[in-house]
Amino acid sequence: SNPDQYKKLNQLSTRLTTGMKKLSQKHDIPIHANAQGGMFGFFFTPNTIHCFEELKQESNIDLFCKFYQKMLAKGIYFPPSLYEANFISLAHTTEDVDFTLKAIEDVLIDLYHKM
């Protein structure tokens, strides 16, 4: 096991979730995102989620469904359920994360104009 591999996973997932939060603020669509190692999650809510009940009550499921479909059309495969974790692997690069963030921004712009 190489500690640098874990550092890389954490850097990539943090780059993605930090980017998502910045895009959320820029386009006025609330996203709460967190990452640890190669695992990350995000929810369409301005609030921190502490438990499953809060997730069910506070997250915008309809917005997630629209976001998921539009990202899928752009070739970005997030889990189809709001309740699943997301993962980044060592096969992913900074360029992959930046490509994903660009796609997220395009989708957020599209969703914002339809809200």
Residue pairs with C-beta under 8 A, 6 or more apart in sequence:
5 90
6 37
8 90
9 37
9 38
9 88
9 89
9 90
10 35
10 36
10 37
10 38
12 38
12 88
12 92
12 93
12 94
12 97
13 35
13 36
13 37
13 38
13 39
13 40
13 88
14 35
15 94
15 97
16 33
16 35
16 40
16 88
16 97
16 100
16 101
17 33
17 34
17 35
17 40
17 42
18 33
19 97
19 101
19 104
20 31
20 33
20 42
20 101
20 104
21 31
21 32
21 33
23 31
23 101
23 104
23 105
23 108
24 30
24 31
24 33
24 108
26 105
27 105
27 108
27 109
27 112
28 112
29 44
29 63
29 108
29 111
29 112
29 115
30 44
30 45
30 46
30 60
31 42
31 43
31 44
31 45
32 42
32 43
32 45
32 46
32 47
32 48
32 49
33 40
33 41
33 42
33 43
34 40
34 41
34 42
35 41
38 87
38 88
38 89
38 90
39 85
39 86
39 87
39 88
40 85
40 86
40 87
40 88
41 85
41 86
42 86
43 49
43 55
43 58
43 59
43 64
43 82
44 59
44 60
44 63
44 64
44 67
45 58
45 59
45 60
47 54
47 58
49 55
49 58
49 59
52 83
55 82
55 83
59 82
61 82
63 111
64 82
66 111
67 107
67 108
67 111
68 78
68 80
70 107
70 110
70 111
71 77
71 78
71 103
71 104
71 107
72 78
74 103
74 106
74 107
75 103
76 100
76 103
76 104
78 86
79 85
79 86
88 97
